[in-house]
Each structure stands twice: as structure tokens, then as C-alpha cells.
Amino acid sequence: MSETYSSIRSRLWIGSVLAALLTACTTVGPNFKPPETPAPDDWSSWNSAGSELARSVGKPGSPQSRWWEAFNDPVLNELEQKALSQNPDLRTAALHYAQFRALRDVAGSQQGPDVRLQAGMNRQRQSEYAAGDRVLDIIAPDNRDALAGALSAPFTQYQAGIDLSWEIDLWGRVRRAVEGADADAAASAALLDQTRVSIASELAGAYVSLRTTQRLAKLTHDDIAAMRERIRLMASRRKHGLVGDVDLERQRLELANLEAQLPTLLEQEAQTKNRIGLLLGLHPGELSQMLATTEGANAAPVLPEYTLGLPSELAARRPDIRASLARLHQSTAAIGEAQAQLYPSIRLGVRAGLDSYEAGKFGDWGSRLWSIGPSIDLPIFDGGRRRTTVKLRELKQQEAAIDFQRTVLRAWQEIDDALTAYAAEQQRQQRLALRAQSSAEVYQLVQARERAGLTDFLNVIDAQRSDIQARRDMVSSQGRAQAQFIAVYRALGVLPSLTEDLSGNEERRSQ
């Protein structure tokens, strides 16, 4: 009865100690507080451009996640759909995010006890002259060899039991580790979003470049045809002595220079097709039919108006800002994790099982064994390693804070650069449009004069070539304007979405 009472009293005492320890648990280290991210009241406040380069603040409302649909190009829409579902870089980033989620689960597993079931059977023989046999020399020196021989006879040992080990998180080391792992997972999720933004904008930019190159190639073909007709007419006039050899050779030289531009355009077209194919994870030539020049591809592209949303939403939208903020959070949590190493750690151990050297007695009550009790690990001297580690983590946290500030500043710079470039190209395009209109009118007037016999056909060809050059400059400007429109949405960090993966995005964000 006294033994039972003593056992119960010991267990009550251990439980009381554990309850007191758990009550006294605290979390050392600084708590993370997100820094303020300044933002202007409107998109026109933070602007380095002068008043001569006025830019639009866009349409009201939130930016569209499928912003490329504003171009009204079904081929581009289909390419974006494929790229955002099968791009290799995007799949790799998704795997990286899954890895960080798994690492977070590993860190979280430290909050619970470690329970193991162990069992074994081994045949063994002890040495007759083991250190433990020295007692035989004392209690039975005359019969020592006989007793040692009997004790060292081979036997089989049967063991089975459960071991439980649990570190009491007194100072929040494990909690800070989990907090840091959550921050790492958040940073990886932001980088996954950054990959999505990059893939969508890079694909749209490559597609715009491809269509611009194809339109320029067609205009170059038209210009070459006009130039050849001009040379034919001049050659005919030279036979009659109306044109000199020098003038004719100058025209042939200009034709050669013009024809030399065509292979470069065809090379750019092929390389851009390969670039688009790589973004979709396809081999060269697989998209040739889909990306071939069509009548619609030669039409003037749509230049839509953008939607910027609220400036205060930029920090929450841009993936690089969210990733930098998560890294700052992780470095802050790492300080507390390092500070917890300065204090003693207590681990509770429990073991219960059976141990017998006779198989028939293995399940008997008398073969039971158990042990319970805490163990303490108190750091006394380590040459300053732990305190230096804390200092190192504090320095890394300061570096992460500076990186966050730089990331925010860079984001606003990219926004201003993109909006300014789009405004500048729009103004340039307006002037080029007037030039193209004037060139077309001149071409029509010269054609009318030639039909009336008031001028020769050479002047018609010259007017035609001037019209082609004006249209070529207009096409280049339209391509740059589309590229700047894409740059605006990339700078905004708008996360592209597809119909079939919206649920997956919501699940990832909720995590």
C-alpha cells in the first residue's frame, strides 16, 4: 500500500511541476510588426515626368487578372492559357512551394511529443571478466569462476516498449521555428506568384514582338517590290538617255540595303516563335501553324486603356514586396529562436515496456519496466557561440529590413517608369499617326496626278515608299506601346488567373 501511495504521490508531484512549467512558458525574441509601406494618394502624385508628358491615371476599378484579353486576340488568349498551365518554370516554382510547405510541417511536428514503439530479441553472451563481475571477487572469491561461468552462459533477451520524449517549449524556440517556417512558406508562395506574373507578361511581350516583326516583314516586302518597280522604270529611261548610270546604281544599292533587312526580320520571327514555344514547354516548330502570319495579324493592334486600382493596394499585390516582407518576418522569428538557445531546455521522457530473458515470462506482470522524469540541458560555456548567433540573426534582420525598403522603392520606380513610357509612346504614336495619314493622302494625290498625266510614275513610286516607311514607323510604335502596356501590368504585379485553377489559388492563399 505504501509503495502504491508513494507512486501516486510521485506522479502528482511530476504533474504539478509540469503544469507550473507550462504556465511559465514564454516566447523570447521580438514579435514581428509589418513595417509601414508608404503610398501616394493617387497615381499622379509620385511622378518624375514633367507636365509636358501627361499620363493617364487609367480607368476606375481593380486591375483585371486576365489583362491580356484587352488586346482582343484569341491566339494570345489561348497561348496564355497554355503557358500558365504547363510552363516548366511555373511547375518548378510550384514544387518549391510544396517543399517549403513540407518543411513547415516538419517544424510544426516539434510541438508535439516524439513517440516510438521499440521491440527486439537478441541472443547474447556476457564476458566472464566484464567490469560488472568484479563484485564476484568480493562476495565469493573462492567460487568466483563457477559463478562467472554461470552468469556468462548464453541467453536470449526479449524487449518491447514505448518511448515518449517531449521538449517543453519554455522559451518559444519551437514556436519561433514554426513562425519562421510559415514565413518561408509565404515567401515561396509569393515567388510562385512572381513566376506567374513573369510568365504571363513575358509571353504577351514575345507575342507582341512576333506580330510586330511579321507586320514589319510584310511592309518590307512591299517596299522591296516598289523599289524593284522603280529600278525597272529607271533602267528603261537609261536606255533612252533620260537617267544616268550613277542614279540607277544608287537605286540598286538602296534596294540591296533594303533586301538585307529582310533576313534579320525573318530571323527575329523564328527566334520569337521558339521563345514562345519554350514558355509553353514545346519543341521548336510546334507552334508554326498557330503563329503563322494571318490577315488579322497584319491589322492595327488594339491599344487598350489600363486599370490601376488603388495605390495603397500595390504592396499587397506585388509578389516581390510580399516575398521581401515574408523574409523580414522569417529573420525576425530567427532572432527569437536563437535567443531561446541561451536558456535551459527541459525534456520530459517516459518509457514503459517489458524485458525478460525467458520467453515464457515475457508477458508476465513481473517483467514490466517503466521510467518517467524530466531532463534539463543548461548551457554554461560555449565560447560565446550562442550569443554571437543571436547577434548574427539581428544583423540579418536589419539587412532584410533594408531589402524590404529597397524593394518597395524599386516597385514604385518601375510603376512610374512603365506609366511614363506608355504615355510617351502614346504621344509619339499620335504624331506618327498624323504623319501616316499625311503620307497616305500624298500617295493618293500623286496617283491622281499620274492618271491625269501631270506627273510620271516614278513620283508615284516615291510617294508609295514614303507611305510604306510611315506605316513601318507606325507599326514599330504600336508594338512598343503594346509592350509598355504589358510593362504596366507587370509593374502592378497583377496575378494572372485561369478559370480552371482559381480554386487552387484560393486554397494556396488560405494556407
Stockholm file with secondary structure:
# STOCKHOLM 1.0

chainA/1-511         MSETYSSIRSRLWIGSVLAALLTACTTVGPNFKPPETPAPDDWSSWNSAGSELARSVGKPGSPQSRWWEAFNDPVLNELEQKALSQNPDLRTAALHYAQFRALRDVAGSQQGPDVRLQAGMNRQRQSEYAAGDRVLDIIAPDNRDALAGALSAPFTQYQAGIDLSWEIDLWGRVRRAVEGADADAAASAALLDQTRVSIASELAGAYVSLRTTQRLAKLTHDDIAAMRERIRLMASRRKHGLVGDVDLERQRLELANLEAQLPTLLEQEAQTKNRIGLLLGLHPGELSQMLATTEGANAAPVLPEYTLGLPSELAARRPDIRASLARLHQSTAAIGEAQAQLYPSIRLGVRAGLDSYEAGKFGDWGSRLWSIGPSIDLPIFDGGRRRTTVKLRELKQQEAAIDFQRTVLRAWQEIDDALTAYAAEQQRQQRLALRAQSSAEVYQLVQARERAGLTDFLNVIDAQRSDIQARRDMVSSQGRAQAQFIAVYRALGVLPSLTEDLSGNEERRSQ
#=GR chainA/1-511 SS CHHHHHHHHHHHHHHHHHHHHHHTCCCCSCCCCCCCCCCCSSTTTSCCSCTTSCCCCCBSSCCCTTGGGGGCCHHHHHHHHHHHHHCHHHHHHHHHHHHHHHHHHHHHGGGSCEEEEEEEEEEECCCTTCGGGHHHHHHCSTTHHHHHHHHTSCEEEEEEEEEEEEEECSSSHHHHHHHHHHHHHHHHHHHHHHHHHHHHHHHHHHHHHHHHHHHHHHHHHHHHHHHHHHHHHHHHHHHTTSSCHHHHHHHHHHHHHHHHHHHHHHHHHHHHHHHHHHHTTCCTTTTTTTTSCCTTTTSCCCCCCCBCCCGGGHHHHCHHHHHHHHHHHHHHHHHHHHHHTTSCEEEEEEEEEEEESSGGGTTSGGGEEEEEEEEEECCCCSTTHHHHHHHHHHHHHHHHHHHHHHHHHHHHHHHHHHHHHHHHHHHHHHHHHHHHHHHHHHHHHHHHHHHTTSSCHHHHHHHHHHHHHHHHHHHHHHHHHHHHHHHHHHHHTCCCCCGGGHHHHHHHHHC
#=GC SS_cons         CHHHHHHHHHHHHHHHHHHHHHHTCCCCSCCCCCCCCCCCSSTTTSCCSCTTSCCCCCBSSCCCTTGGGGGCCHHHHHHHHHHHHHCHHHHHHHHHHHHHHHHHHHHHGGGSCEEEEEEEEEEECCCTTCGGGHHHHHHCSTTHHHHHHHHTSCEEEEEEEEEEEEEECSSSHHHHHHHHHHHHHHHHHHHHHHHHHHHHHHHHHHHHHHHHHHHHHHHHHHHHHHHHHHHHHHHHHHHTTSSCHHHHHHHHHHHHHHHHHHHHHHHHHHHHHHHHHHHTTCCTTTTTTTTSCCTTTTSCCCCCCCBCCCGGGHHHHCHHHHHHHHHHHHHHHHHHHHHHTTSCEEEEEEEEEEEESSGGGTTSGGGEEEEEEEEEECCCCSTTHHHHHHHHHHHHHHHHHHHHHHHHHHHHHHHHHHHHHHHHHHHHHHHHHHHHHHHHHHHHHHHHHHHTTSSCHHHHHHHHHHHHHHHHHHHHHHHHHHHHHHHHHHHHTCCCCCGGGHHHHHHHHHC
//
